[in-house]
Amino acid sequence: DNKADFASDPVIGLRAAASAAQLGLPLSMDSLERLSESLRNGVGHLPNPWPRDARENLISLIGAGSAMVQVFEALDQEEVLFAWIPEWKSVRSLPQRNVLHRHTVDRHMVETAVHAASLTRKVHRPDLLLFSALFHDIGKGSEEDHSERGERLIEPLALRIGFSSEDTATIKLLVKHHLLLSATATRRDLDDPATITSVAEVIPDLQSLELLHALSIADGEATGRAAWADWKASLVAELVKRV
């Protein structure tokens, strides 16, 4: 009985998605339809918080690089994604306000995760980088500042997916301040000690700074050449070094 599979093992869909992305293969439409139907019928929903296995498979999916795009979009189209992450609905196909962007908000976040996947060896906590990359603009779509709103929305999501309260605090910081480094590096004088202090006061430790640097690069690269050039990358790197 197909339904029994999903009922006894609610992680099966995430495991299949992660495996497909890691192998660079598409998920079969048949599997997607069965999974979608099961979730619509209330069978196979993940508990709150998610089991560790579910979180690890989500991170494996996000970290698969460019191969994750087709898998993620298929999960979105079949609305499987909404059962796992209801927050995604609010940014689905949401247009950008800033003309520098090439993609809608949801696709931009997916692209940011793709770029973050190539930076995972440069950070101590790749899982926090990948998760924050995929959800850094989750606060877009209202009149409120999207970084402030994102910080608020990401907390219940991170806890539900099974991150510890300590890790969730780091994720909130990354979402709230994802524009801090690039904005400071391009608008302030790096030779002014006050500039360096203004960033150091916000970032509690070196691990958070390292993660924020990687997220800034991934976000900039995903936005496009108009928003991220070599001169900006080197200014951000210089700011990080001084901080």
C-alpha positions as CSV (number, residue, x, y, z in Angstrom):
1,D,0.0,0.0,0.0
2,N,1.6,3.3,-1.2
3,K,0.0,5.3,1.6
4,A,1.5,3.1,4.2
5,D,5.0,4.0,2.9
6,F,4.4,7.7,3.6
7,A,2.6,7.1,6.9
8,S,5.4,4.9,8.3
9,D,8.2,7.0,6.8
10,P,7.3,10.7,6.4
11,V,11.0,11.5,5.5
12,I,10.8,9.3,2.3
13,G,9.9,12.3,0.1
14,L,12.8,14.5,1.3
15,R,15.2,11.5,1.1
16,A,14.2,10.9,-2.5
17,A,14.5,14.7,-3.4
18,A,18.0,14.9,-1.7
19,S,19.2,11.7,-3.5
20,A,17.9,12.9,-6.9
21,A,19.6,16.3,-6.5
22,Q,22.9,14.8,-5.3
23,L,22.9,12.4,-8.3
24,G,21.8,15.2,-10.7
25,L,18.6,13.3,-11.7
26,P,15.0,14.5,-11.9
27,L,12.4,13.1,-9.5
28,S,9.9,10.9,-11.4
29,M,6.5,12.6,-11.9
30,D,4.8,9.4,-10.7
31,S,6.6,9.6,-7.3
32,L,5.9,13.4,-7.0
33,E,2.2,12.9,-7.7
34,R,1.9,10.0,-5.2
35,L,3.7,12.1,-2.6
36,S,1.6,15.2,-3.3
37,E,-1.6,13.2,-3.1
38,S,-0.6,11.6,0.2
39,L,0.2,14.9,1.8
40,R,-3.1,16.4,0.5
41,N,-4.9,13.5,2.2
42,G,-3.1,14.3,5.5
43,V,-0.8,11.2,5.3
44,G,3.0,11.5,5.7
45,H,3.3,15.0,7.2
46,L,6.5,15.6,9.1
47,P,6.2,16.1,12.9
48,N,7.2,19.3,14.7
49,P,10.1,19.4,15.2
50,W,11.3,17.4,12.2
51,P,13.4,14.4,12.9
52,R,17.2,14.9,12.4
53,D,17.1,12.7,9.3
54,A,14.6,15.0,7.7
55,R,16.7,18.1,8.4
56,E,19.8,16.5,7.1
57,N,18.1,15.5,3.9
58,L,16.8,19.0,3.4
59,I,20.4,20.4,3.8
60,S,21.6,17.7,1.4
61,L,19.0,18.8,-1.2
62,I,19.8,22.5,-0.7
63,G,23.6,21.8,-0.9
64,A,23.5,19.9,-4.2
65,G,24.4,22.9,-6.3
66,S,22.8,23.6,-9.7
67,A,21.2,20.1,-9.8
68,M,18.9,21.1,-6.9
69,V,17.0,23.7,-9.1
70,Q,15.0,21.2,-11.2
71,V,14.2,19.1,-8.1
72,F,13.2,22.1,-6.0
73,E,11.0,23.5,-8.8
74,A,9.3,20.1,-9.3
75,L,8.5,20.0,-5.5
76,D,7.2,23.6,-5.8
77,Q,4.9,22.8,-8.8
78,E,3.4,19.7,-7.2
79,E,3.0,21.8,-4.0
80,V,4.9,19.2,-2.0
81,L,7.1,22.0,-0.8
82,F,4.1,23.8,0.8
83,A,3.4,20.8,3.0
84,W,7.0,20.9,4.2
85,I,7.6,24.6,4.3
86,P,4.3,26.6,4.3
87,E,6.3,29.8,4.5
88,W,7.4,29.4,0.9
89,K,3.9,30.2,-0.4
90,S,4.3,33.9,0.5
91,V,7.3,34.3,-1.8
92,R,6.3,32.0,-4.6
93,S,6.7,33.9,-8.0
94,L,6.9,37.2,-6.0
95,P,8.3,39.9,-8.3
96,Q,11.3,42.0,-7.1
97,R,11.1,45.7,-6.4
98,N,14.8,46.2,-7.2
99,V,15.6,46.4,-10.9
100,L,19.1,44.9,-10.3
101,H,17.5,41.4,-9.8
102,R,17.2,38.9,-12.6
103,H,14.9,36.6,-10.8
104,T,11.6,36.5,-8.8
105,V,12.2,36.3,-5.0
106,D,11.7,32.6,-4.8
107,R,14.0,31.8,-7.7
108,H,16.6,34.3,-6.4
109,M,16.7,32.4,-3.1
110,V,17.2,29.1,-4.9
111,E,20.0,30.7,-7.0
112,T,21.6,32.0,-3.8
113,A,21.6,28.4,-2.3
114,V,23.2,27.2,-5.5
115,H,26.0,29.8,-5.1
116,A,26.3,29.0,-1.4
117,A,26.8,25.3,-2.2
118,S,30.2,26.2,-3.8
119,L,31.3,28.0,-0.6
120,T,30.5,25.3,1.9
121,R,34.1,24.2,2.3
122,K,35.0,27.8,3.4
123,V,32.8,27.7,6.5
124,H,32.6,25.6,9.7
125,R,28.8,25.2,9.5
126,P,27.8,24.6,5.9
127,D,24.3,23.6,7.1
128,L,23.6,27.1,8.6
129,L,25.0,28.8,5.5
130,L,22.8,26.7,3.1
131,F,19.6,27.1,5.2
132,S,20.1,30.8,5.5
133,A,20.9,31.2,1.8
134,L,17.6,29.5,0.8
135,F,15.5,31.6,3.2
136,H,17.4,34.9,3.4
137,D,14.7,36.9,1.6
138,I,11.7,35.1,3.2
139,G,10.6,38.4,4.6
140,K,9.9,40.0,1.2
141,G,6.4,40.7,0.1
142,S,5.1,43.3,2.6
143,E,5.7,47.0,3.4
144,E,7.8,46.0,6.4
145,D,11.6,46.0,6.1
146,H,12.3,42.5,4.6
147,S,15.3,41.8,6.8
148,E,13.4,42.6,10.0
149,R,10.4,40.6,8.9
150,G,12.6,37.8,7.7
151,E,14.3,37.6,11.1
152,R,10.9,37.1,12.7
153,L,9.6,34.6,10.2
154,I,12.8,32.4,10.1
155,E,12.7,31.6,13.9
156,P,9.7,29.3,14.0
157,L,10.8,27.7,10.7
158,A,14.3,27.0,11.9
159,L,13.0,25.5,15.2
160,R,10.4,23.4,13.4
161,I,13.1,22.0,11.0
162,G,15.0,21.0,14.2
163,F,17.8,23.5,14.6
164,S,18.8,24.1,18.2
165,S,17.9,27.5,19.8
166,E,21.6,28.5,19.6
167,D,21.8,27.6,15.8
168,T,18.5,29.4,15.3
169,A,19.9,32.6,16.9
170,T,22.8,32.4,14.3
171,I,20.3,31.9,11.4
172,K,18.2,34.9,12.6
173,L,21.3,37.0,12.7
174,L,22.3,36.0,9.1
175,V,18.8,36.7,7.8
176,K,18.5,40.1,9.6
177,H,22.0,41.3,8.5
178,H,22.4,39.6,5.1
179,L,22.9,43.1,3.5
180,L,25.1,44.5,6.2
181,L,28.6,43.7,4.8
182,S,27.9,44.8,1.2
183,A,26.1,47.9,2.2
184,T,28.8,48.9,4.7
185,A,31.7,48.1,2.3
186,T,30.3,50.2,-0.5
187,R,28.9,53.1,1.4
188,R,31.2,53.7,4.3
189,D,34.9,54.6,4.7
190,L,36.8,51.4,5.6
191,D,39.7,53.4,7.0
192,D,37.4,54.9,9.6
193,P,37.5,52.8,12.8
194,A,33.8,53.7,13.5
195,T,32.9,51.7,10.3
196,I,34.7,48.6,11.6
197,T,33.2,49.0,15.1
198,S,29.7,49.4,13.7
199,V,29.9,45.9,12.1
200,A,31.8,44.3,15.0
201,E,29.1,45.4,17.5
202,V,26.5,43.5,15.5
203,I,28.4,40.3,14.8
204,P,29.0,38.3,18.0
205,D,31.8,35.9,16.9
206,L,34.1,34.9,14.0
207,Q,31.9,32.0,13.0
208,S,29.0,34.3,12.4
209,L,31.2,36.7,10.5
210,E,32.5,33.9,8.3
211,L,29.0,32.7,7.5
212,L,27.8,36.2,6.8
213,H,30.7,36.8,4.4
214,A,29.8,33.6,2.5
215,L,26.1,34.5,2.4
216,S,26.9,38.0,1.1
217,I,28.9,36.5,-1.7
218,A,26.2,34.0,-2.6
219,D,23.5,36.6,-2.5
220,G,25.5,39.0,-4.6
221,E,26.4,36.4,-7.2
222,A,22.8,35.2,-7.4
223,T,21.5,38.8,-8.0
224,G,23.7,39.3,-11.0
225,R,26.7,41.1,-12.4
226,A,25.1,44.5,-11.9
227,A,24.9,43.9,-8.2
228,W,28.2,42.0,-7.6
229,A,31.4,42.8,-9.3
230,D,35.1,42.1,-8.4
231,W,35.5,45.5,-6.8
232,K,32.6,44.9,-4.5
233,A,33.8,41.4,-3.6
234,S,37.2,42.8,-2.7
235,L,35.8,45.6,-0.6
236,V,33.6,43.2,1.3
237,A,36.6,40.9,1.9
238,E,38.7,43.8,3.1
239,L,35.9,44.9,5.5
240,V,35.6,41.3,6.9
241,K,39.4,41.1,7.4
242,R,39.4,44.4,9.4
243,V,36.4,43.3,11.5
